[in-house]
Structure formats: C-alpha cells, structure tokens
C-alpha cells in the first residue's frame, strides 16, 4: 500500500455553523467575534424593537438581514474569531481587532461567538470521520489528519474516492462543507487542503512536489512562520523550490542543525510523522482580554481578582481532566500590543488553585508593570496524569498570602 494521508479542514467553520442558524446571511460578509453569544439576547431585542410578532428561537431564519448589527457600529476592544470568505476578501482576518476590521469592511454583519454550538458540530463531524476512517488525529475544533492508507477507497484515484465519501457524509450529517487534501504525508496534505477551498479535494503524489509545491511561497509550509520566512527572504529564498535548491549544509550553517535539516526535508516534501489518534496535552491555560486597559496600581484590586479567577479556572480544568503540572506561567499583553511571558518550574506537581496563583504571582514580579495591560493569562505546563505522580511527591507549601500586583520589582527580563 502507498501511504496516503489526508488533511480535512472545515470551510469557514464558525461562520458555516452560524449559517445553519441564520441561512439568510449565507454568502454575505460576516465577522464573528467580540462577546460570547447569549441565547435569548437576539430574541429579546426582536420582541422589543419589532413587536409586530412574537419572536421565538424557531424564527431565527426569518430575522430580516437589516436587523443584524453591522461591524461599522462596533465600539470596543474585541478581536475577530473568524470571518466568512466574503469578509476575508476585504482583508479581514482572524485575530484582527474589530475596530480595525470595521474600517476595512464596515458593511460586514457582526455575530457573537457561540463556542458551545461550535464544539457540538465539531464532535459531530469527527464522529462521521472515525465511523468511516478510524485512524484520525484531532488537530483542533475544525481540522483533522486521517490515515487513508488501509481504508477502503483510500487508494482509489489517490484517495479522491474516500475524500468524496467523507465530504458527502459530513454534509449529510451536519449540513457543513469541508476541504480535503490527500498526499503521501501530513506536511503535503496540509498544504493540499488549501488548494481548492471551499468544498474542494486536492490530490498530491510524490512526483508532484516539483510542479505543485515548489512554486509556492515558503510560508505555505506549516512550521515556517513570519520570522523564519523573513530570514529566508534575506538570503533570497522566496519559494519552496528556491529553498529546496539550497544545500543541506548551507541551511544547517545558517539555521542550526535541527531547523536547517528540517527545512531541507520539508522543501523536498518529506515527512514521516504518523497520524496520532491520541495525544497528551502539553499545557492548559486560561486568559482574558480586558474591556479597557488596566493598570497594575490604579486597578490593582480588579486585576488581582481576575488573576485569582484565571488560576481557579486552570485548576478546575486540570482537576476535571485528571492532570497535574509543575511549570506555572503567565502571559501579559500591554497597551502597545507587546507580549511578555514568564514561567517557573516547581519541585512538585500540582493542580491546586492556591498554589498555581501563588507561583504565578511570583512570575508576575519579574515583569515591568509600568505599562497598562490589555490581556492577562495563566498557564500550567509539564503535565502528568495525576494518577501517575509518585506518592513521595512533596506537598505544596502552605501559606495564605496571595500578592496582587507588585510594581516594586520592575526589572524587565
């Protein structure tokens, strides 16, 4: 059997789920972001502003398009979770501030996020996949890798027959479309799934690397980010083909033994990573973006309460999933959008909220807090199953003092 690996990516997943609820918005520029969705908020507004009928959740498909809020009217600090293809055509994209997006596409319809609904549909389409092709690697809420190699239809037409079956089955079960790339490995499959979006199937064989892959920009390789791409361009390397033309020794000299060797392999389309059906989380984290910039001194109490709540949320996540960790970290985003992270590794494992908050507070003292803050996050890493921790692990130190925000120590690292 020839190895055939697929990357399946749902098309504009969040927006597509919203179109099931609001079919009247399909094809329009839609931006999803800002606040979380409250189930009855829209119905309440309808009954208040358009009392000519008694609106219920069953009437959502009948809501007039002109009733939905527009992006141009948004005022706040939220960011885009995702955007429909029609909105992306205006340069709007994920993680962009909503206020900035409003300048690019003011006519876009703005919808709040509904993660509960997105997770429900995520579970549904993945169940369809494993019922047909059980070797599936979950890569997030809207994408997976699938090993087609030994599945009936997985070899026919290079995998196109099985990909078509999956598309049809997912559409029937959920009403959602997806795009599929099939290739000899995960690296090429990931690139192939972007070739014919939306609702497309792309097949790449080993002999297609020079014709289909090499003309692409280096950023199309999953793992080459903006910094690596900028360094490559400094050396006159813009396409994957130009990267493949460089000698391995040259890449190792300029990018280091590990990364340089990987760049050479990736440029030639080589990737031996297996499809992993189960994986352990590396870390768990919680973060929040504030409605307004907060200052460590003037908003000390408010920040302290948020900080404690984040630690409690992370602890609850760990306890619910049966993990403990020994590396506690924080993440800060300042009013100039610069990010600072700090972490500390303890001797013991923990999933205790008090201990997490205590060590996170120690990390906080290593950051210059003279600037106002936009975002605060708490992370626990170096995870282990709680049941696997040796019984001789020392207990977490006691103490009741939980410092809030200490600006006396302002030496930036």
C-alpha positions in Angstrom: 0.0 0.0 0.0 1.2 3.5 -0.8 1.0 5.8 2.2 -2.0 8.2 1.8 -2.6 10.8 4.4 -5.4 13.3 4.4 -5.9 16.7 6.0 -9.5 17.6 6.3 -10.3 21.3 7.1 -13.9 22.5 7.6 -14.7 25.5 5.4 -15.1 28.8 7.4 -16.3 26.6 10.3 -17.7 29.1 12.8 -19.4 31.1 10.0 -20.8 28.0 8.5 -22.3 26.9 11.8 -23.9 30.3 12.1 -25.3 30.0 8.6 -27.2 26.9 9.7 -28.9 29.1 12.3 -29.2 32.2 10.1 -29.4 30.9 6.5 -30.3 34.4 5.3 -26.7 35.5 6.0 -25.1 32.9 3.7 -22.8 34.5 1.1 -22.7 37.8 3.0 -19.6 39.3 4.7 -19.9 38.0 8.3 -17.5 38.6 11.1 -17.6 36.5 14.3 -16.0 37.9 17.4 -16.2 40.1 20.5 -18.6 38.8 23.2 -19.9 35.3 23.7 -23.4 34.7 22.4 -26.3 34.8 24.9 -29.0 32.5 23.7 -32.0 34.8 24.1 -30.4 38.2 23.5 -31.4 38.5 19.9 -34.9 37.3 20.6 -35.4 39.8 23.3 -34.2 42.6 21.0 -36.6 41.5 18.3 -39.6 41.4 20.6 -38.6 44.9 21.9 -37.8 46.6 18.6 -40.1 44.7 16.3 -43.2 43.8 18.4 -45.4 43.2 15.4 -45.0 39.5 16.1 -44.0 37.3 19.0 -40.5 36.1 18.1 -39.2 32.7 19.3 -35.9 30.8 18.6 -37.7 29.0 15.8 -38.0 32.3 14.0 -34.2 32.9 13.7 -34.1 32.1 9.9 -36.8 34.7 9.4 -34.9 37.6 11.0 -34.5 40.4 8.4 -30.9 40.9 7.3 -31.2 44.6 8.1 -31.8 43.8 11.8 -28.4 42.3 12.4 -25.7 44.6 13.9 -23.1 45.8 11.5 -19.3 45.9 12.1 -19.2 49.7 11.4 -21.3 50.3 14.6 -19.0 48.3 16.9 -17.2 50.1 19.7 -14.9 48.1 21.9 -11.7 46.1 22.2 -12.8 42.7 20.8 -11.0 40.7 18.2 -12.2 38.6 15.3 -12.5 34.9 15.9 -13.2 34.2 12.3 -14.7 35.7 9.2 -16.6 34.4 6.2 -14.9 34.2 2.8 -16.8 37.2 1.6 -15.4 39.3 4.5 -11.9 38.0 4.0 -11.9 39.4 0.5 -11.7 42.9 2.2 -8.6 41.9 4.1 -10.4 41.0 7.3 -8.9 38.0 9.2 -8.7 36.1 12.4 -7.2 37.8 15.5 -7.7 41.3 13.9 -9.2 43.9 16.2 -12.8 44.5 15.4 -12.3 48.3 15.2 -9.6 47.9 12.6 -11.8 45.4 10.7 -14.6 47.9 10.7 -12.5 50.3 8.6 -11.8 47.6 6.1 -15.3 46.1 5.8 -17.9 48.3 7.6 -20.8 46.6 6.0 -20.0 43.2 7.5 -22.5 41.7 9.8 -21.1 41.1 13.3 -22.2 38.0 15.3 -21.0 37.0 18.8 -19.2 33.7 19.2 -21.1 30.6 20.4 -18.4 28.1 21.4 -20.9 25.5 22.7 -22.5 25.3 19.3 -19.2 25.1 17.5 -18.0 22.3 19.8 -21.2 20.4 19.2 -20.7 20.4 15.4 -17.0 19.6 15.8 -17.8 16.4 17.7 -20.5 15.6 15.1 -18.2 15.8 12.0 -15.4 14.0 13.7 -17.7 11.1 14.6 -18.7 10.8 11.0 -15.0 10.6 10.1 -14.0 7.9 12.6 -17.0 5.8 11.6 -15.5 5.6 8.1 -11.8 6.0 8.6 -10.9 5.3 12.3 -7.2 6.4 12.3 -7.8 10.2 12.8 -5.7 12.8 14.6 -7.6 15.6 16.1 -5.8 18.9 15.4 -8.4 21.4 16.7 -12.0 22.3 16.6 -12.2 22.3 12.7 -9.4 20.2 11.3 -8.0 16.6 11.4 -5.5 14.4 9.8 -6.7 11.0 8.6 -4.7 7.9 7.5 -6.3 6.7 4.3 -3.7 4.0 3.6 -5.7 0.9 4.6 -9.2 2.3 4.4 -11.5 1.1 1.6 -11.4 3.7 -1.2 -8.3 5.3 0.4 -6.1 4.3 -2.5 -8.6 4.8 -5.4 -7.7 7.9 -7.5 -5.0 8.7 -5.0 -7.6 9.0 -2.2 -10.2 11.1 -4.0 -12.9 8.4 -3.7 -12.7 8.3 0.0 -12.3 12.1 0.4 -15.5 12.5 -1.7 -17.3 10.0 0.6 -16.2 11.9 3.7 -17.4 15.2 2.2 -20.8 13.8 1.3 -21.2 12.1 4.7 -20.3 15.1 6.7 -22.6 17.3 4.6 -25.5 14.9 5.2 -24.9 14.6 8.9 -24.1 18.3 9.7 -25.0 20.5 6.7 -21.4 21.7 6.6 -18.8 21.5 3.9 -15.1 20.7 4.1 -12.0 20.7 2.0 -9.6 17.7 1.8 -6.0 17.4 0.8 -4.6 13.9 0.2 -0.8 13.3 -0.1 2.0 10.9 1.0 2.3 12.7 4.3 0.9 15.2 6.7 3.1 18.1 5.6 1.9 17.9 2.0 -1.7 17.1 2.9 -1.9 20.2 5.0 -0.8 22.3 2.0 -3.1 20.5 -0.4 -6.2 21.1 1.6 -5.8 24.8 0.9 -5.6 24.4 -2.9 -9.3 24.2 -3.7 -11.2 25.9 -0.8 -14.1 25.8 -0.2 -15.5 22.3 -0.6 -12.6 21.1 -2.7 -10.5 18.0 -3.0 -6.8 18.1 -3.9 -4.5 15.1 -4.6 -0.8 15.4 -4.4 1.5 12.5 -5.3 5.2 12.3 -4.5 6.1 13.1 -8.1 4.0 16.3 -7.9 6.3 18.1 -5.4 8.3 20.0 -8.0 5.3 21.1 -10.1 2.7 21.8 -7.3 4.7 22.5 -4.2 7.9 24.2 -5.3 6.3 27.3 -6.9 4.5 28.1 -3.5 5.9 30.7 -1.1 7.9 29.3 1.8 5.2 30.4 4.3 2.9 27.7 2.9 5.0 25.1 4.8 3.3 24.5 8.1 6.1 25.4 10.6 7.7 28.3 8.7 6.4 31.4 10.5 6.9 35.1 9.8 10.4 35.3 11.4 11.8 32.3 9.6 10.3 33.5 6.3 11.9 36.9 6.8 15.3 35.3 7.4 14.9 33.1 4.3 14.0 36.1 2.2 17.1 37.9 3.4 19.0 35.2 1.7 17.0 35.5 -1.5 14.8 32.4 -0.8 11.2 33.2 -1.6 9.7 29.9 -2.9 9.8 26.4 -1.7 11.7 25.5 -4.8 14.4 28.0 -4.0 14.6 26.5 -0.5 14.9 23.0 -2.0 17.8 24.2 -4.1 19.9 25.1 -1.1 22.4 22.5 0.1 21.6 20.9 3.5 25.0 22.1 4.8 24.2 25.7 3.9 20.8 25.5 5.7 22.4 23.9 8.8 25.1 26.6 8.9 22.5 29.5 8.7 19.6 28.0 10.6 21.1 25.5 13.0 21.4 21.7 12.9 17.8 20.8 13.8 15.9 23.6 12.0 18.2 23.6 9.0 17.9 19.9 8.4 14.1 20.1 8.8 13.9 23.0 6.3 15.7 20.8 3.7 13.4 17.8 4.3 10.2 20.0 4.2 11.2 21.7 1.0 11.5 18.2 -0.6 8.1 17.2 0.8 9.5 14.6 3.2 7.6 14.0 6.5 7.5 10.7 8.3 5.2 11.8 11.2 2.5 9.2 11.9 -1.2 10.1 12.3 -1.6 10.0 16.1 -5.0 9.0 17.3 -4.4 10.0 20.9 -2.2 12.8 22.3 -1.5 14.2 25.7 -1.9 17.9 26.3 1.3 19.8 26.7 -0.2 22.6 28.9 -3.5 24.1 29.9 -4.2 27.8 30.1 -6.8 30.5 30.6 -6.6 34.1 29.5 -8.8 37.1 29.2 -8.7 40.4 27.2 -10.0 43.3 29.2 -12.8 45.6 28.1 -10.4 48.5 28.9 -6.7 48.8 29.6 -5.9 48.1 33.3 -3.1 49.5 35.3 -1.2 47.5 37.9 -1.5 50.2 40.6 -4.8 52.0 39.8 -6.7 48.8 39.0 -4.8 46.6 41.5 -7.9 45.0 43.1 -9.6 44.3 39.8 -6.5 42.7 38.3 -6.0 40.7 41.5 -9.5 39.3 41.3 -9.1 38.4 37.6 -5.7 36.8 38.3 -7.2 34.7 41.0 -10.1 33.6 38.8 -7.8 32.6 36.0 -5.8 30.4 38.4 -9.0 28.8 39.6 -10.2 28.2 36.1 -7.0 26.5 35.1 -7.0 24.4 38.3 -10.6 23.3 37.6 -9.6 22.3 34.0 -6.7 20.3 35.3 -8.8 18.6 38.0 -11.6 17.8 35.6 -9.3 16.2 33.1 -7.1 14.4 35.7 -3.8 16.3 35.2 -1.2 18.0 37.4 1.6 20.2 36.3 4.8 21.7 37.7 5.6 24.6 35.4 3.4 27.7 36.1 3.5 30.6 33.7 1.9 34.0 32.9 1.2 35.9 29.8 0.7 39.7 29.5 -0.2 41.8 26.6 0.4 45.5 27.1 -1.4 48.6 25.6 1.2 48.7 22.8 0.4 45.0 22.0 3.8 43.8 23.1 3.6 40.4 24.9 5.6 39.3 28.0 5.7 35.7 29.3 7.3 34.3 32.4 7.3 30.9 33.9 8.7 29.0 36.9 9.1 25.2 37.4 8.4 23.9 40.8 9.7 20.8 42.6 6.2 19.3 43.0 3.3 18.7 40.7 0.0 20.5 41.5 -3.5 21.2 40.3 -4.3 23.3 43.3 -5.7 26.8 42.5 -4.0 28.4 45.5 -0.6 27.0 44.6 -1.0 28.0 40.9 -2.0 31.5 41.9 1.0 31.8 44.3 3.6 30.8 41.8 2.0 32.8 39.0 2.2 35.8 41.3 6.0 35.2 41.7 6.3 35.1 37.9 4.5 38.4 37.8 7.1 40.1 40.0 9.6 39.6 37.2 7.8 41.8 34.7 7.9 45.6 34.3 4.3 46.5 35.1 4.5 50.3 34.5 2.5 49.9 31.2 -1.2 49.4 31.1 -2.4 45.8 30.3 -4.8 44.5 27.7 -4.6 40.8 28.4 -3.7 38.5 31.3 -3.2 34.8 31.2 -2.2 31.9 33.4 -0.7 28.6 32.2 0.3 25.3 33.7 2.7 23.1 31.8 4.9 20.0 32.2 1.7 18.0 32.7 1.3 14.5 34.0 -1.7 12.3 34.8 -2.5 12.9 38.5 -2.6 9.1 39.0 1.0 8.7 37.7 2.5 11.1 40.2 4.7 9.2 42.7 3.3 9.1 46.2 6.5 10.6 47.6 6.0 13.9 45.9 6.3 16.7 48.5 3.2 18.5 49.4 2.7 22.1 48.1 3.9 24.7 50.6 1.2 26.3 52.6 0.7 30.0 53.2 -2.3 32.2 52.7 -0.6 35.4 51.3 -1.5 35.9 47.7 0.1 39.1 46.4 -1.9 41.0 43.9 0.1 43.2 41.5 3.5 44.2 42.9 5.1 47.1 40.9 8.1 47.4 43.2 10.0 44.8 41.2 10.1 46.3 37.7 13.2 44.8 36.2 12.2 43.5 32.7 13.9 40.4 31.5 
